[in-house]
Amino acid sequence: MALSAGQFLSPVFAPGFFQSGSVQVALVVGGVVALVSGMVGVFTVMRGQSFAGHALGSVGTTGGSAAFLLGISPLWGFMGLGVVAAAVMELVGIRRPRGRDLATGIVLGAALGIAALCLYLDTTFKNTTGATITILFGSMFAISASIVPLIVLFSLLSLGTVVVLYRPLLVTSVSSDMAAALGIPVRAVGILYLLAMAVAVSLSALTIGAILSTALLIGPAATALRLSRRPGVAMALAGLIGVAATWLGILLAYDSFYWPPRGHGWPVSFFVVSLIFVFYLLGNQPIGSAGRRRLAPGGDELAAGLGQ
């Protein structure tokens, strides 16, 4: 007797996987956020702003904890404080990387101090005992379907900003001095990109938690840049890698409820971050001196990117 599709897929998909409303929301939200974070993250890696991305994720802890304290959706907390922190980091810092890192560190330290206070108030006065875990490590299966349109809108805003600024971003990523000589408003491009990155990081914080959100921003992008010299191709690859890691993570997290001991599933964020790390290790072209030469003015990377 021929096997039905359900019987054939049962070793991979636990019962009720596709019928679960929370899984459907997680697949949509997780896929959209991973796609945007991966694509936006390519320029984060190229511009050497990984520390800024990590800082924005940590700053999200403050926004998320404050949102719980005020009784509003964590999305608004992640998004609001992330955007404000990004603007402050760019305006306080200077064009040199050392100045940017100094501004980032100052903002990060202040935000984490406030986050500690908000988390304390959440657990003592609001009795939201699960707030800390949700904020730090996410709860993708608990995302409300009502905020999906809003998440999609913010995702389009972040990705659209990067697409519109693609060529200026490429040139400023190589050399801010060369970009200024070409008449590109370096500071304006930097601020707009940092705001787009803040939105992407905030969305990632909503799905896999503030403390792990950088994984979706940096991991797929770094892997993609190992596989392709062309920034446009790398952006597409990064998006696909992020989506693959997220969807596989959701599947494994759902299936883990049926692993011994039954009824104690593993968090989605653990699987997503682990898969991203595995994908990075599988990259076959390390980023080193050769990679930096491809990003040098007049190099193959710049020529290929501007030609897209």
C-alpha positions as CSV (number, residue, x, y, z in Angstrom):
1,M,0.0,0.0,0.0
2,A,1.4,3.4,-1.0
3,L,2.4,5.7,1.8
4,S,0.4,8.9,2.2
5,A,2.3,12.2,2.2
6,G,1.7,12.6,6.0
7,Q,3.2,9.1,6.7
8,F,6.2,9.9,4.4
9,L,6.9,13.2,6.1
10,S,6.2,12.0,9.7
11,P,9.9,11.3,10.5
12,V,10.7,15.0,9.7
13,F,7.6,16.9,10.6
14,A,6.0,16.2,14.0
15,P,2.1,15.8,14.0
16,G,0.3,19.1,13.5
17,F,3.3,21.1,12.4
18,F,1.6,22.8,9.4
19,Q,-1.8,23.0,11.1
20,S,-0.5,24.9,14.1
21,G,-1.4,28.6,14.0
22,S,1.7,29.6,16.1
23,V,3.9,27.7,13.7
24,Q,2.4,29.4,10.7
25,V,3.0,32.8,12.3
26,A,6.6,31.8,13.3
27,L,7.4,30.7,9.7
28,V,6.1,33.9,8.2
29,V,7.6,36.3,10.7
30,G,10.8,34.3,11.1
31,G,11.3,34.0,7.3
32,V,10.7,37.7,6.6
33,V,12.9,38.9,9.5
34,A,15.8,36.5,8.6
35,L,15.7,37.5,4.9
36,V,15.9,41.2,5.8
37,S,18.5,40.8,8.5
38,G,20.8,38.7,6.3
39,M,20.6,41.1,3.4
40,V,21.1,44.2,5.5
41,G,23.9,42.5,7.4
42,V,26.1,42.3,4.3
43,F,26.9,46.0,4.6
44,T,27.3,45.7,8.3
45,V,30.2,43.3,7.8
46,M,31.6,45.2,4.8
47,R,31.5,48.5,6.8
48,G,33.1,46.9,9.9
49,Q,30.1,47.7,12.1
50,S,29.5,44.4,13.7
51,F,30.2,45.9,17.1
52,A,27.5,48.5,16.4
53,G,25.1,45.7,15.4
54,H,25.8,43.8,18.6
55,A,25.4,47.0,20.7
56,L,22.0,47.7,19.1
57,G,20.9,44.2,19.9
58,S,21.9,44.6,23.5
59,V,20.3,48.1,23.6
60,G,17.1,46.3,22.6
61,T,17.1,44.7,26.0
62,T,16.4,48.1,27.4
63,G,13.6,48.8,25.0
64,G,12.0,45.4,25.4
65,S,12.1,45.5,29.2
66,A,10.7,49.0,29.2
67,A,7.9,47.9,26.9
68,F,6.9,45.1,29.4
69,L,7.0,47.6,32.2
70,L,4.6,49.9,30.3
71,G,2.4,47.0,29.2
72,I,2.9,47.5,25.4
73,S,4.2,45.2,22.7
74,P,7.9,44.5,23.0
75,L,8.2,45.3,19.3
76,W,7.7,49.0,20.0
77,G,10.3,48.9,22.7
78,F,12.9,47.2,20.6
79,M,12.2,49.5,17.6
80,G,11.9,52.8,19.4
81,L,15.0,52.6,21.6
82,G,17.0,50.9,18.8
83,V,16.4,53.7,16.3
84,V,17.1,56.4,18.9
85,A,20.3,54.6,20.0
86,A,21.4,54.2,16.3
87,A,21.0,57.9,15.7
88,V,22.9,58.9,18.9
89,M,25.7,56.5,18.0
90,E,26.2,58.0,14.6
91,L,25.8,61.6,15.7
92,V,28.1,61.3,18.8
93,G,30.8,59.3,16.9
94,I,33.2,60.6,14.2
95,R,34.0,59.2,10.8
96,R,37.0,57.2,12.1
97,P,36.2,53.6,13.3
98,R,37.8,54.3,16.7
99,G,35.5,57.2,17.2
100,R,32.5,55.1,16.2
101,D,33.4,52.3,18.6
102,L,33.8,54.8,21.4
103,A,30.4,56.2,20.8
104,T,28.9,52.7,20.5
105,G,30.5,51.7,23.8
106,I,29.1,54.7,25.6
107,V,25.6,54.2,24.4
108,L,25.8,50.4,25.1
109,G,26.9,50.9,28.7
110,A,24.2,53.5,29.5
111,A,21.5,51.3,27.9
112,L,22.5,48.1,29.7
113,G,22.4,50.0,33.0
114,I,18.8,51.1,32.3
115,A,18.0,47.6,31.2
116,A,19.0,46.2,34.5
117,L,16.7,48.6,36.3
118,C,13.7,47.8,34.0
119,L,14.2,44.1,34.3
120,Y,14.3,44.4,38.0
121,L,11.0,46.4,38.0
122,D,9.4,43.9,35.6
123,T,10.0,41.0,37.9
124,T,9.3,42.8,41.2
125,F,6.4,45.2,40.5
126,K,4.8,43.8,37.3
127,N,5.1,40.1,38.3
128,T,6.1,39.3,34.7
129,T,8.4,36.4,35.6
130,G,8.8,35.3,31.9
131,A,9.8,38.8,30.7
132,T,13.6,38.3,31.1
133,I,13.6,35.0,29.1
134,T,11.3,36.4,26.4
135,I,13.4,39.6,26.0
136,L,16.8,38.0,26.0
137,F,16.1,34.8,24.1
138,G,12.8,35.4,22.2
139,S,9.6,33.4,22.0
140,M,8.9,32.9,18.3
141,F,5.9,30.7,18.9
142,A,4.3,33.4,21.1
143,I,4.3,36.1,18.5
144,S,0.8,37.5,17.9
145,A,-0.6,37.3,14.3
146,S,-2.0,40.8,14.7
147,I,1.5,42.4,14.5
148,V,2.6,40.4,11.4
149,P,1.6,43.3,9.0
150,L,3.5,45.7,11.1
151,I,6.6,43.5,11.0
152,V,6.4,43.2,7.3
153,L,6.1,46.9,6.9
154,F,9.2,47.6,9.1
155,S,11.0,44.9,7.2
156,L,10.3,46.5,3.8
157,L,11.3,49.9,5.2
158,S,14.7,48.5,6.4
159,L,15.5,46.6,3.2
160,G,14.2,49.4,1.0
161,T,16.5,51.9,2.6
162,V,19.5,49.6,1.9
163,V,18.4,49.0,-1.7
164,V,18.0,52.7,-2.4
165,L,21.4,53.5,-0.8
166,Y,23.1,50.5,-2.4
167,R,25.7,52.3,-4.5
168,P,26.5,55.1,-1.9
169,L,26.8,52.4,0.7
170,L,29.2,50.4,-1.4
171,V,31.5,53.3,-2.0
172,T,31.5,54.5,1.6
173,S,32.1,51.0,2.7
174,V,35.4,51.1,0.7
175,S,36.6,54.6,1.6
176,S,34.7,57.5,3.2
177,D,37.3,59.9,1.8
178,M,36.8,58.6,-1.8
179,A,33.0,58.8,-1.2
180,A,33.3,62.5,-0.1
181,A,35.4,63.3,-3.1
182,L,32.7,61.9,-5.3
183,G,30.1,64.2,-3.6
184,I,28.4,61.4,-1.6
185,P,27.0,62.7,1.8
186,V,28.9,60.3,3.9
187,R,27.4,61.3,7.3
188,A,23.8,61.1,5.9
189,V,24.4,57.7,4.3
190,G,25.9,56.5,7.6
191,I,22.9,57.6,9.6
192,L,20.3,56.2,7.3
193,Y,22.1,52.9,7.1
194,L,22.5,52.7,10.9
195,L,18.8,53.4,11.2
196,A,18.0,50.6,8.7
197,M,20.3,48.3,10.7
198,A,18.6,49.2,13.9
199,V,15.2,48.2,12.5
200,A,16.6,44.9,11.3
201,V,18.2,44.2,14.7
202,S,15.0,45.1,16.5
203,L,13.0,42.7,14.4
204,S,15.5,40.0,15.0
205,A,15.3,40.7,18.8
206,L,11.6,40.1,18.6
207,T,12.1,36.6,17.1
208,I,15.3,35.1,18.7
209,G,15.8,37.6,21.5
210,A,17.8,40.8,22.1
211,I,21.0,39.0,23.2
212,L,21.1,36.7,20.1
213,S,19.7,39.1,17.5
214,T,23.2,39.9,16.1
215,A,23.5,36.2,15.0
216,L,20.9,36.8,12.2
217,L,22.5,40.1,11.2
218,I,26.2,39.0,11.1
219,G,26.3,35.2,10.6
220,P,24.5,34.8,7.3
221,A,26.2,37.9,5.9
222,A,29.7,36.7,6.9
223,T,29.0,33.3,5.4
224,A,27.6,34.8,2.1
225,L,30.7,37.1,1.8
226,R,32.8,33.9,1.9
227,L,30.9,32.5,-1.0
228,S,30.6,35.4,-3.4
229,R,32.7,38.5,-4.5
230,R,29.6,40.4,-5.6
231,P,27.8,42.4,-2.9
232,G,24.4,41.9,-4.6
233,V,24.8,38.2,-4.9
234,A,26.1,38.1,-1.3
235,M,23.0,39.9,-0.1
236,A,20.7,37.3,-1.8
237,L,22.8,34.4,-0.4
238,A,22.7,35.9,3.1
239,G,19.0,36.2,3.0
240,L,18.6,32.6,1.9
241,I,21.0,31.4,4.5
242,G,19.1,33.3,7.2
243,V,15.7,31.9,6.1
244,A,17.1,28.4,5.9
245,A,18.5,28.5,9.4
246,T,15.3,30.1,10.8
247,W,12.9,27.7,9.2
248,L,15.0,24.6,10.2
249,G,15.3,26.1,13.7
250,I,11.5,26.3,13.9
251,L,11.1,22.8,12.7
252,L,13.6,21.4,15.1
253,A,12.2,23.4,18.0
254,Y,8.7,22.1,17.3
255,D,9.9,18.5,16.9
256,S,11.9,18.7,20.1
257,F,8.6,18.7,22.1
258,Y,8.4,15.0,21.1
259,W,12.0,14.2,22.0
260,P,12.7,12.5,25.3
261,P,11.7,13.7,27.8
262,R,8.5,14.5,26.0
263,G,6.9,17.9,26.5
264,H,10.1,19.8,27.2
265,G,10.9,21.5,23.9
266,W,14.1,23.4,23.2
267,P,14.1,27.1,22.3
268,V,14.0,28.2,18.7
269,S,16.8,30.7,19.2
270,F,19.2,27.9,20.2
271,F,18.6,26.0,17.0
272,V,18.7,29.1,14.8
273,V,22.0,30.3,16.2
274,S,23.6,26.9,16.1
275,L,22.6,26.4,12.5
276,I,24.0,29.8,11.5
277,F,27.3,28.8,13.2
278,V,27.4,25.5,11.2
279,F,26.7,27.3,8.0
280,Y,29.5,29.8,8.7
281,L,31.9,26.9,9.3
282,L,30.9,25.4,6.0
283,G,31.8,28.5,4.1
284,N,34.6,27.6,1.7
285,Q,36.4,31.0,1.1
286,P,37.7,32.6,4.3
287,I,37.7,36.3,4.8
288,G,41.3,37.5,5.3
289,S,43.8,39.6,3.5
290,A,42.4,38.4,0.1
291,G,38.9,39.4,1.2
292,R,40.0,42.9,2.3
293,R,41.9,43.4,-1.0
294,R,38.6,42.7,-2.9
295,L,37.1,45.6,-1.0
296,A,40.0,47.9,-1.7
297,P,39.3,51.0,-4.0
298,G,39.5,49.9,-7.6
299,G,39.3,46.2,-6.6
300,D,37.2,43.5,-8.1
301,E,34.6,43.8,-5.4
302,L,34.0,47.5,-6.0
303,A,33.9,47.1,-9.7
304,A,31.6,44.2,-9.5
305,G,29.3,45.9,-7.1
306,L,29.0,49.1,-9.0
307,G,28.4,47.2,-12.1
308,Q,25.3,45.5,-10.7
